[in-house]
Amino acid sequence: MRVLKSYLFWTYDRGSFHYDVMVTLILAFIFLSPRFINFGDKPAERLPAAGEVMVENGQGLSLIYQINAKSLDTKDSDQDLKASMLRVIEPISGGVSVDRYEAVKDTNGKLMAYRVWVRR
């Protein structure tokens, strides 16, 4: 019991056997616990901010753009949405045509962005 009390209140001198044991246990917990304990943390998905556009290489000459939904007029028809996408993309890449697009939604189903496949 006295040993546990000494460990709890950290009464051992630096360099002693018990001090080294405590430090080893702390380091083992820090480095080994993520392998065995699910802390539930996940990296946040990187979505473009309003007005920001991310570009990826597609297959062949195609490019894939990810455009924030706040940058587009999404309440209109399909043709108006494509025209809105082109207004954002063409200043970056010049004359392109939209092949297809898909909505990017968060885990709650809220529309966050659009992925747009274009070709020159």
N, C-alpha and C positions, 0 to 999 in steps of 0.2 A: 504494500500500500504506500509506503514511504517513497519507493522508487517511482510509482505512478504520479505521486504528488510532486516529486522533484522534476519529472518530465513535464508535467502540466505547467508548472511555474518557471521552468527553464532555469534551474538553479545551478546547473553544472558549468564548470569553467570551459572556456574554449580550448580545444585540443584534447579534451578528455574523451574516453571511450564512449560515455553516454551522450556527450555532445555530438560526436560523430554519428552515432546511431540516429539521433533525432534529425540531423541534417540529411542523412541518407534516406530516411523515411519520407521527409518532406519532398525531397527531389524525386524520389520514386513516385510519389503521388502526383506531382506536377507533370511528369513526363509519361507515366503509364495510364493515368486515369482516362485520358481522351480515347484510348483504345477500348476500354471496357465500359465506360459510362457515356450514354447518349445525352449530351447537353442540349440537343435540339437546336443548335445554332447552324444556320446555313448562310452562305454568302448571298447578299442581295443581288437580284438580277439588275444588270446595268441597262437602263433604258435611256434613250436620249431625252434631254431637257427640251422645253418648248423652244422651237426654232432650231434645235440641233438635229443633225442627220448623221447616221452611221452608215458606212459603205463597206460591203464585202465583195470579194470576187465570186462570181457564180461560175457556171460551166461555160466554157468557150468565151464568147465576147460579152456574155451577159453580166450584169452587176446586180447586187441585192442591196437595196436601201432600206433602212429602218427609220421611219419618220414618226415622231411623237404625234399622237392623235389630236393633241391640243393645237398643233400647227395646221390642221386641215379642217375644211368644212365637211363634217361627216353627216350632216342632217339631210344632204341632198341625195340625188339619185346616183346610180353607179357611174354614169358618164361624168357627172359633176365631181364626184369623188376622184376619179382618175385625172380629170383636168386639174383639180386642186393638188394632187400628188405631183403632176408634171410641173406646176408652178413652183413647187419647192425643189424639185430635182434638177430641172433644166438649167438654172443658174450655176449649178455645181458641175454638171457633166455635159451640157450642150443639148443638142437635139436627140431625144431618145423616145422610144415607144414602150408603153407598159404592157408586158406580157401577162402578168397576173399579180395578185396581191392577196395577202391574208392578214387577218386581224391578230394582234398579239394581246392576250388578256392576262391579267394577274390571277392569283389563286382564287379570288372572289368573283371572277368573271367580268371584272370591269375592264373596258377597252383602254389599253395603255398606248399602243402604237400600231403601225402597219408595217409589214415587211413587203417590199415591192420589188418584183423582178422586172428589170428593164433591159433592153438591148438597143444598140446603136444602129 
